[in-house]
Amino acid sequence: MALALPAQIAVTLTGHEGPVMCVRFNKSGDYCLSGGSDRTVKLWNPAKGLLVKSYTAHAHGVLSVAASADNSRLASVGGDKQVFFWDVASGRVLRKFRGHTDKINAVEFGAGGDVLVSGSYDRTVRVWDCRSNSWDPIQTMDPFGDSVTAVAVHESSIMASSVDGTVRTFDIRRGEMFTEHLHQPVTNVALSHDGKCLLASRLDSRLLLLERASGDVLNEYAGHANTQYKIAAALTNTDAHVLSGSEDGKVYFWDLVSGEVVHTVGGHAGPVSSLAYHPKPGQHAMLTADHSGKIRYWAT
């Protein structure tokens, strides 16, 4: 029986000038957000190939974007060293949170959309209150020895990866920190949809699946190329497969349990800089982006 995984390019989204650094589905999966070196954030209807809106306030390239749970707000970060908090419908910047001292690699919503979490080249993770009139962080975590590359949020926990070779989990409710030493620069961390596992991307062309509660390594995935660039990885919406971009322009899929490569697609001329899998179980679609400025929407 054929695997129900995205196999063909359904639509190519064009509109960015220069490299696309990040692409994300919104929470419903009906729309997606992208950010690029052209200093814009764009909202798309990917299935129809339509550009819905462009958001222009950044003075530097955009490295990460996120949508709130109700899709009414978005956040974006990059070379500006600030977290931009937007109203989706009007395109207005509601606030620019300040405090980071270097470019910001990652941003996520947490706590039902009331807070934002960001990770930066300045070796810190910072938490921001979206309801407050203050521009300053409400919490700063700075145990990292190098750049923070990605963040993930689950309930009261914040997970962050770093070039220092660690994945750190901060339990905000208990005031505790747990550190997993993975012995290679970690460029990405992603949560499984059941919240029980973490997927970490290392710069030795390896992906590690960690049990979130214990930090134990459950599985390892290899076959793709990732030694120079930050390459995105994720799990499918049923947690049955792991997927990752690659520096050879392909996307690789592994069986979660066996660790074997079960599917590959190739549609990019260079490294796949970002990817996202459709959030709804039963929807077999994904987004990929590269430095040519193109975003591809894949379907079965």
Number of C-alpha atoms within 10 A of each C-alpha: 3 4 9 12 20 20 17 15 18 16 17 18 20 14 13 21 15 16 19 30 25 27 29 25 25 21 17 13 18 15 20 25 24 26 27 27 22 19 23 21 29 19 21 20 17 25 18 14 16 16 17 12 16 18 19 14 14 18 13 17 22 27 24 27 29 26 24 20 17 12 16 13 20 25 25 29 30 28 19 20 21 22 26 21 21 21 16 19 10 10 15 14 17 14 18 18 21 17 14 23 14 17 21 30 24 28 29 24 26 22 14 11 19 14 18 24 25 30 28 27 21 19 23 23 30 21 22 24 20 17 9 12 10 14 16 16 19 12 12 15 13 12 12 20 14 19 24 29 25 29 27 23 21 16 12 12 18 20 24 29 31 28 23 20 20 24 28 20 22 19 16 13 9 9 8 10 15 13 15 16 13 17 11 16 22 29 27 27 25 23 22 21 17 10 14 13 22 25 24 26 28 26 20 15 17 18 25 20 23 22 17 17 12 11 18 13 16 13 15 18 23 17 14 23 21 24 15 11 14 23 23 27 27 25 25 25 20 14 16 12 22 25 26 26 30 27 22 15 20 21 23 23 26 22 16 20 12 12 15 16 18 14 16 17 17 16 16 21 13 15 23 29 23 25 26 24 23 25 22 15 11 10 18 18 25 24 25 27 31 27 20 17 18 18 28 23 23 24 19 14
